[in-house]
Amino acid sequence: RFWKEYFIFMEKKTNTLKKALTGIILSVILIVIDQVTKLMAIHGLMNQQPFVIWDGVFELYYLENRGAAFGIFQGKRFAFLIITVVILLVLAYCFWNIPYTAKYTSLRCIIVLIGAGAVGNFIDRMSNGYVVDFFYFKLIDFPVFNVADIYVTVAAFAMIILGLFYYKEEDYNKIFHD
């Protein structure tokens, strides 16, 4: 009986570690994609006129953003360090505590997207003192953004939709109270 319980426990532990490793690998892939696109923007757009994709609507426009979303908190590098570390710790806690069932796969993907976006911009802030942004919707004069921002925005939108229509209070209780 002891050995049977031990093997069941070890199998669960192994599956949990495999799923966590999968999340880490996906995050790394997303971070690499973000960083490569930023390098492409630096080499192809810096000190150049915007590259027009759709005249008057969408263009690639190099911008060094020293703040957060929409340019707020300009030059607050240390604050971004603290905020990013706290966000990553909360995400890690949630990721680790989410039940490993199919029902929570979308929530786990949301956490990966938010984490990858946070780390992608964090790398820029810590290494350059600014974030490279390059997507610009000129038609609506939307703030210039990057791939990491897309990760976070898509994740936030998905979380709102899932929170409104899919997950219930008891689903969240399984994460934070079990």
N, C-alpha and C positions, 0 to 999 in steps of 0.2 A: 504494500500500500504506500509506504514512504517513497519508494522509487517511482511509482506511478505518478504521485503528486509532484515529485521533484521534476520529472520529465515534462509534465504538463506546464509547470511553472517556467522551466527553461525554454520550452517552445514558445510560450507567450512572450517571454523576455526577448528571445531571438526575433520574433515577428515584430515586436515593438521597435527594436533597434534597426531592423531592415527598413521599416517604414520611416523612421526618423532619418536614416541615411539617405533614403530616396528624397525626402524633403530637402535635405542639405544639398544633394547633387542637383536637384532642380533649381534651387536658389542660386547655386554657383553658375549654372548654365545661363540663367536669366541675367545675372550680374555681368557675366562676360558679354552677353549680347548688348546690354546697356553700355558697357565701357567701350566696346568696339564701335558702336554707332557714334559715341561721343568723340572717339579718336578720328573717325571719318569726318565728323563735322569740323573738328579742329583743322584737319589737313585740307579739307575741301571748301570750307566756308569762311574760315577766319580771314579777316582783312579782304573779303570779297563782297561783291554785291549779292543780295539774296538770290537764291536759285528758285526761280518761279516755276511751280508745278502747274498751277491753275491761276492764270492772271486775275488778280484782284480777290482771290479766294484763299489760296494756300501756297506757302513758300517755305523754303528752308532758309533760315536766317540765324546766323551765329550770334549768340548772346552769352555773356558771362554773368550769371546771376549770383550775387553775393548774399542773397537773402533766402527766404523760404518761398512757399507758394505765393505767386503774384508779387514777388519781390519784397515781402514783408520781412522784418528783422534783419535788415542789411548789416553785414559785418559782424554778426553775433556768433562767431565760430565756436566758442566754448559752449555756449548755450545749445548749439546744434549737437555737439559731442554728447552732452548730458542727455538731451532729449532722445537722441538716436539710441544710446545705450539702454535707456529705460524702455523705449519702445521694443527693442530687440529682446530684452529680458521678459517683458510681458508676452510677446509673441511666442517665445520659447516655452514659457510656462503653459500657455494655452495649447500650443502644438502638442506638448508632451502629455497634457491632461485630457485632450479630446479622445473619446472612445474610438478605438480602431475598428469602426464599422463603416459600411458603405454610406450610411446616412450622413456621416461627417466628412466625407471625402472633399466635398465642395468647400467646407469651412477650412479644411487643412490647406487646400489650394489657395484660398484667400490669404491665409497667413503667409504662405510661401511668397505670394506676389507682393504683399506689403513689406515683408522682410527684404526681399530682393530690391525693391524700389528704395527702401530706406538705406540699405548698404550701398547701392549704386551711387546715390547722391552723396552719401557720407564719404565715400572714397574721394570724390571730387573735392568736397569741402575741406577734407583734411590734407589732401595732397596739393591742391591749387589755391585754396581759399575761396573758391567759387564753384558753382555748378554750371556745366556746359549745357545750354538749352539751344534748340535749333528748329523745332516745329512751330510754325506760326500760321494761325488762321486769320489772315488779313481781313477777310470779309466782315468778321465780327470783332476784330481787334482783340482777339483772345490772347492772354499772356503767352509768351513763348515757353515751350515745354520740351521735355525729352522722354526717352523710353522708360526710364525709372518712374517718371511722373505718370505715365500711362499705366504702368503696373499698379500703382497705388490707387489711381482713379478707378480703374476697372474693378479692383478688389473692393473698394468702398461702395461702388454702385452695386456689385454683386451681393455684398453683405447687407445692404439696405433691402434689396429685393428678397433675399433669403430670409432676413429677419421679419419682413412683413408677411411673407406668403408661405414659408416652408418650415422654419424652425419655430418651436414653441418654447415657452418659459421653461418647461421641464427638460427640454433638450439642453438649454444653457446651464441648468442646475447640475446636469451630469458632468459638465466640464468644471464648474467652480465649487461644487459642494461634495462630490464623491471622492 
